């Protein structure tokens, strides 16, 4: 059958499905296709309307959360189809819209997990091919019903956010009505937020006394807004902290830079910024007519990237030092850790390390650069490609000990004394970027592996006393409730460090630990730019100074809302080369070039790795405790003494 004939047949089938028939019936958590006017059949999941703040929807309708789009709609059951049964008829491969394809991929992976597959690492192509082959169950799961129908934690978090936004919008709509009224009588009972905002606009109150998010002064102010003049109350501060590092799959911020709400937004056209601003904040705080001005000015530079004295900015006034990394790190205050481990009066010994989730052994690279003598380095890792990279670069200096889940107390005791425990469990199931995340407690995901780090740490402290240094790392874009759980178990607050403060990549991460001085905010004055990481002599020039966070997905190499490549080579746009990515991560050139690894596989290994400059900055104090050799550095990706 020709390609044209196949498309025609699919369109005929799709038209037949447009006729309402066989009303859908299914429980909450069911995966479905839904149809709205002027949109293709779109994948979603049935949710409780009360969970997202909708009033009771009419009989015969279901509340659907749309994958990738991350919004909800009430849909009549006659315009709904079972996702798996009608996949062939509803999926339209001719639709190339990235949001649509991402939504289908997300729904397919969730369906695969319910059927017993470990779909986390599947590529888009692998997921769609599996669905096209008929949604085969895993050999380990004979009966589909053993997996209950559930709404993923990520979707539940989004529903809660939608509910909060709906309530906030209702309040803001009333506030806008009051602000737009010229008659005092029409607002005889104004909200206290309007009173405070009105005082600020009249010059009767300093904006620093106003919470920029809830727009009230009658709350407990706990700190300054990191970007703009104004403050934040205790509740709003937690919301801003949760969302400040949350980006979508396209690299665009998911929440307003001012109030951290989602909704209808304007996106900055600067590929290095990609911050968004909601219409409510612009209506309330910017000058009159600002929205029309922004629409006409496209491409538009936001309130942080444009001239700060612009007459249209109104009361959206950037702080002069908003780019200072201490502004962000101050949101996550942690006591400056003074180690309880005393300095040895004897001659210093070599360092004995246990690295969990070792990956490509970034920890060993850092210790070699610092010149610390490593007496023993044990690595726990299960990815074969990562292990091969580690062996090729470090040989017998690293001893691989297998899966972290199999490290029993007996096996740990046979390793002998450990001076430093490091590790960062997979962040896929913890990140706000993943709407289908399973959180910390679902054993079918990878989030629960944090508890293996905690178990190993407690075991080592029982075996060898409290004199052990340790550090645990994970994504900074996790929900605050998960961050609080990890903090409660580890017994200390995290600090946040963005790799952009020390390298040419934005990569914000939380670090928990007891390394001396971990809570300090002073960072070396390093402002490495992408141009410094490009291969010399190749006429390559960076279009941006810093690239967005490199992940296992290839689209993470595209920058800004226009999805451009970050490098120009001989007047043509180009992606960052894999060797240049190694330099950005602080690794030697060709570090991941082992065996027959493809470029995609090498990039995925880097996407799961630590940033060498960040870890080196954290571990510097250990040079006071352990024997050191000559310090090494990486210049243009080559290790030098």
N, C-alpha and C positions, 0 to 999 in steps of 0.2 A: 504494500500500500504506500503510495507516494506521501510525502510530507504534507502537501497541500490538501490531499484527500483526507488525511488523518485529522487535520485542523478543522476541516468542514464537518467531519463526523462529530468531533468534540463539541463544536458550536451547536449542532443539531441536538445533541444530548443535553447541553446546557440549557438550550431554549425549552426543552421538554421539562427540565427541572424547575424552570421559572413558574410553571403552572402550579398553583398551590394545591397540594394533595397530601394525604397521609400525614396529618399533624404529628409532629415529633412529641414523644413522651420520654422523659428520662430524669434521673435524680440529679441533685447538685453534684458538680464535679465531672459531669459528662462532657466529652469532647464533641464539638459540633461544627458544622458549617452554618453560617448565617448569612442572610441576604438583606442588604439595605439598598434603597434606591440609588442608582448611579455608581454603585460599587460592585466589584465581583463577589462571588461567594467567598467569604472570609472565615478563617479558622478561629474558634473561640472556645470558652469553657463556661458552663452554666454555673452561676454563683448566686448567693443569697442577696436579694436586692437591698436588704437592711444593712448588709456589711459594707455597702458603698454609699449609704445615705440616701438612696432613692425611696420615695414614698411607695406605697403598695401599688404595684403595676397591675393593669387590668387582667382579668381572667383570660386564659388562652395565650398569655405572653410569658416569656422567660427573660431573665436578666443575663446577658452575655458579656463576659470580659473578653475583649478582642486581643489576641496575641500580637505582639510587636507594637500595635497601636496603643495598647495599655489604657483604653477607655472602655466604658460600659454603655450598653444600649438595651432597651426593652424591645424584644423581637417577637412577633407572632409565631406560634409554633408551626404554622403552615409554611413559613419561610425558613425552616431549620431542618438540617439533615444530619444524620449520624456521621461523624468525621471518618471513621474507618470504612464503613460500608459504602459510602458515597464518595470516597477519595477520587476514584477515576473520573467520575462525572463532574465533580466540583472543582478539582484542581486544574487551573489553567496555566500551562507552562509558557504560554505566549505573553503573560503578564510579567514584565521584567522589573517592575517597581521593587526596590530593595526592601521596603517595609512589608510588602506582601510576601515575598520569598522568605524573609526572616520569620514572619508569622507562621507560615506553613512549616518551616524547619523546626520552630519551637514546639508546635503542636505534635509533629511527628516524633520528636525526641521524647516528649512526655508520654506519648502512646507507647513508644518502645520501652521506656522504663517500666511502665505498667505491665508489659509483657515479659519482663525479666531481663532485658538487655541493659548493658552498661553503655548508655548512649552519650555520656558526657563528652567523650573525646571524638565522637563522630564528626566528620566534616559535613558541610551542607550537602555535598554530592552523595556521600555515603548514606545520609538520612533519607534523602529523596529516593535513592535507588532501593533502599530497604522497603519504603512504603510502596513503591511501584511494583515490587516483587510480591506484594500481598500481605504485609504486616505479619511476618512469621514470628511465632512465639520462640522464646529462648528454650534451648534444650533442657535448661535447669528448672523451667517452670512449665509443668504439664497442664495445669488448670488455671485459666485466666482469673477465675473468681477469687483465687487466694490473695490477690492484690486488691485491697479495697479502693473504691473510687474516692479520691481525695482532691482537695484544692491545694496546690503547692503553696509553701510558705511565702514564696516570692509574690504570688498573685494575691494572697491575703494581705501582705504588706501594702501592695498597690491599692487594694480596695480600701484599706484604712486611710491611706493618703488621699484617695479620692473623696472619702467621707469628710475628712478634715477640710479639704479644699472647698467642698460644697458648702460646709458651714461657714468657712471664712469668706467665700464669695457672697453668701447671703448677707453677712454683716457688712462687707465692703460695698455691696449694692445699696444698702441703706445709707451707708456713709457717703457714697457718691451722690445719692439723691439729696442728702443734706448739704453737701458741698456745692451742688449745682443750684441750690435754691438761693435766691437773692432776698427772700423774705424771712425775717426772723420768726414770723408767726408760723411759717410752714415747717419750722424745726423747733417747735416749742419744747419738745422732749428729745434733744439731740443726744447721741451716744457719747460716752465719756471720751471715746477715741476721737470723735469729731471735735469736741471741746479742746483737746490737747493739740490736735493738728491745726486747728484754727488759731490757737495762741502762737504756735510756731510761725505760721504764715504771717501773722500780724506783728511778729517780732517781740511778743510778750513772753516767749519761752525759748530757751536754748534747745536746739534740736538734739544735743547730746543728752538731754534729760528724757528724751522720747525713745521708746522701743520702736525701731523701724519696722518690725514685723507686725506686731499687734497694734502699733501706733497709739500707745498709751504711756502715760507717765505714772499712772497709779499702780505700778507693778514693781517688783523687786529687780532693779537693774543690776546685772552682774558683770557686764563688760561692754566694750566698744564693738561696734560692727567692724569686721575686718577690712571692708572695702570703702565704706561710705561714712560720712559724718552722721552720727546717731548712735544709739546704744541698743542692747538686747537684754530682755528679761531672762529669767532662769529657764523657763519653758521654751522660749523662742531660740535661746542659745543652743539648746540640745538639738533642735530641728535644723538649725544652720550647720552645726557640726556634722550632723548625719548626712547632709546633702552636698556639702561643699566640694567633695571629691567624686560626686556621682555623675558619670557621663553615660550617654547612650551608646549603642553599638556604632553610631556614626561619629563618635567623638565630641558631640555637642552636649553641653551641660543640660541636665534634665530638669533643673529647678531654677527659679528666678534668683539672680545674684543678690537681690535686695531682701526679699521675704522668704525665699526657699520654698515657695509654693509652685506647683505645677499648673498647667492651664494654657491658655492662648498667650503666646509669647512672641517677642521680636528677638532675632538671633544676630549677634554681632558678626560682621563680614570679615573681620580680621581672623585669618586662619590660625593665628597663635593664641586667640582669645576664646571664641566660641561660647562666651557667656550669653545667657538669655535673660530677658526682662519681661515680666508679666504686664498685661494691659492695665491691671488694677494699680500697680505701683506707679506706672507712668501717668495714669489719670490723676492719682492723688498727689504725687510728689513732683512731677515734672511741670514745666510751664504749659499754659493753655495751648492746645493745638499741637502738642508734641507728637502724638500718634500720627497725624497727617504728615508732619514734618519728617518723621522717620520713614514713612512709606515713600515719600517723594525723593528722599535722599539715597535710596538704595543704589549701590552698596553702602550700608550704614555702619559707621564705627560707633561702638557703644559709649556709655558715659565714662568708662575707664580709659578707653583707647583714644577718644576724641579730645579736642581742646576742653579742658576742665572749666574754662570760663564761658563756655557757650551759653547764650541767653536762653536756650531751650531746656537746659538741665534743671532749672528751678531749684528744688531742694534736694536733688540727687547730686550731692557734692562728694567727689572722691577724696579720700585722705591722701595727703602728699606722699606718705610712705606706704601706700597700700601694697606695693610690690615687695616690700621687705618681708623676708621669710619669717621673721619673728612675729609678724602680725598673725600668721596662720598657726604657727607653733604655739602661740599664746592661748589659742582656743582649747588646747589640750594640755593644761598645766600638769606637770608631774614634779614631785620633789626631786631635787638634785641628789641623785643616789650616791651616798657615801658608803663604799663597800665595808661590810663587817669582816671581810677576809683580810687579815693583817699581812703586811709585807714581810716576807721571810728574811730573817737575819742571816740565814745561811746563803751559800752561793745559789744563784737562780738555776732552776732546772728547765728542761724542755716542756712543752705544752702537750697534754694528752686530750684529744678532742673526740667527741661523739657528735656526728652530724646526722640528724634525722631529716628525711625528705631531702636528701643531699643534692638531687638534681645533677648538674654538671660540675659539682664540687667548687662552687664559687667561694665557699669558705676557705678552702685550701689556697686558692689563688690570692685571696686577701692576706692570709697569714704569711705566704711567701713574699708578697710585696712589702709587708711590714717588717720583714726580716726576723720574725719570731721563729725560734727553732721548734719544730714540731716533732716531738718524740714519737707520737702515735696518732693516727687519724683514722677513726672508724666511720664508715659511711653506710647509712641505711637508705636504700633506694631500690625501686622495683622496675623502673623504666630501663629497658635494655639499651636503647640508644644513648640515654644519659650516662649509663654505666660505661659504655664503650668510650664516650668522649672523656670521661674521667680517667679511664685506664690509659688511653693514648697520651694524655697530657701529664699524668702524674705517676704512671707506672705502679710499682710496688709500694710507693709511699702511702697509698691509701688501701685499707683493708675493708672490703665490702662484706657486710654481715647480714644482708637480706632484708626482708619485710619488717617494718616497725611493729606490726601487729604480732609478730612472732618473737619479739624480744622479751623473753620471760626473765624473772628475777635471777634465775640460775645462769642464764646466758649473759646477762648484764654483769653479774658478779665475776664471771670468767674474763671479762674485758680488763679487769684491774681498775685502779683509780682513774677517774675522769676529772679533768680540770675545767673543761668548757663544754657545755651542751648547747648546740645551736639547731634551729629548725624553723620551718614555716610550712604548715600544713596547707593542702590545696585550698584555694579561695573561691573556686567556682560556685560552690553551694552556699557561700556566705555573702557574696557580693550583691549589692543592690542592682547592679547592671543585669543580673540574671533573674528575670521575673519568675522563672520556674525553680528557683533555689530551694533546697530542702532544709537548710539550716544546720544546726549542730547535732541534732538528735536522731535524724533519719539514717539508719545503718545502710540503706541502699545508696546513699550519697557519699561524698568524701568529707563533709564537714565534721563528722564525728571523729576524724583522725586527730583533731586537736586533743582529745582526751588521752590518746596514746602518748602524745608529747608530755602531757601532765603526769601520766602514769610513770613514764620513764624518769622524769625529773624527780618525782617523789621517791621512786625506788633507789635512784642514785644517792639521794640525800640520806636515805636510811642506811645504805651500804657504806657510804664514805663520809657521812657527816654533812654539815651545811656548807662546808668550804668548797663550793663548786660555783663557777660562773655560768650563767645561762642567758640565752636570748631567744625570744619567740617572735616571729614576724607574720603579718597577714595584711590583707587589703584594708585601706582606709575608707573604702566605700561600703562598709558593712552597716546593717541596722544597729542603732545604739543599744538595743536590748541584747544583741549577740555580743557586742563589745563589752557590755556590763557583765555578761556571764563569764567571758574569758578573764576579765579583770578580777572577778570574784574568786575564781579558781586559782589564778596565778598570784593573787595577793598584792598587786601593784597596778597603778594606772599606766596606760601606754603613752608613749610619745609618738608624734607624727613627724616623719621626715619625707619630704618630696625629693626625688632624685634630681629634679630640675634645679635644686639649690646647689648641686655639686656636679651636674653633668648636663648633657644636651637633651635629656628626655624627661618628660613629666611622668612621675611614677610615685604616687603617694602611698606610703605604707605605715602601718602601726608597728611599733616595736615595744614589747614588754621585756623586762629583764633586770638584772642586778649588776650590769657592767658599771663601774664607777663613772659618775658624771653623765649617765645616759639622759638624764632629764635636763641637761644644759641646753640652752637655745643658741649659744654662740657657735656659728659655723664659719669655716674658713672662707675668705673672700674669693670664691671661685665662681666665675660666670662663664663656663664653657658653652660655646655655641656650636650649632651643627656644622658650620663651615670648618671648624677645627677638626672635625671627625671624618671629613670626606677625603677620598684618595687624592693625593697631590698629583699634579701633572696631567690630569684628565679633563680639565676645563669644566669641572663640576662646581656649581655654586648653589648654596642653600637659599631657598625661598623663605624659610622660617628660621627663627633662632633656636627653638626647641620643638621637638616632635612630641606628639601625644603618646600615651602609654602604649608600648608594644605588647600585644597579647598573642595568643596562639592563632588569632584570626588574621587573615591577610589584609582585610580592610582597615586594620588598625594602623597601616602605613599611610593611609590617606588623611589629609589634613583639612580642617575647616568645613563649613557648611557646603562649600562648593566641591568638596572631595578632590582636592588637588594633590599631586605628588609634591614632596617637600624639596626636591632637588631639580635644578635646571642644568642640563648638559648639552652644550652646543645649541642653545636656544630651544631645546626640546625638554619637556617635563619628564622626570625619571624618578623611580623609587629609590629608597636608600638601599645600597648594596648590602649583602649579608656581612661582608668584612667590615663595612662601616658600622653596621649594627653592633658588631663585636666591640669595636672601639667605643661606641656610645655606652655600652654596658661596662666598659673598663677592662675588657678581656684582651689578651694578645690576639694578633691577627691569625685567622684560620683556626682558632681554638676549637670550633665545632666541626671543622672539616675532617671528619673521620669516616672510614668505610665508604659505603655508597649512599650516604645520607643525601637526600634531595634538599633543595633550597627551602622548601616548605617545612620539612622536618627540622632543619637547623633553626629556622625562625621560630618554630614552636618550642624548641628547647630553650631558646633565648627568652621567649615570652613567659616562661615559668621560672626564670632565673632571678637572682638578686642583682641589684646594682652594686658593682664593686666599690665605687667611691663612697657610697653610703655605709656599707658594712665596714669599710676601712676606717671611716670616721668614728663609728661606734666603738670599734675594738681597740683603738689607739691606746687607751689606758692600760691594756694588758701588757704593754712593753715594760711597765714598772714591775711586773710580777714574774715574768718568765725570761729565760735566756734569749738574747737576740743576736742575730748575725747582721751582715750588712743589708740595709734596706734596699729594696728594689722598686722600680717604678715602671709604668707602661707609657712609652712615648710612641705615638702613631701605631699603637697596637703591639709594639715589641717590648718584651721584658728586658729591662736594662738594670744594671747594678749602679 
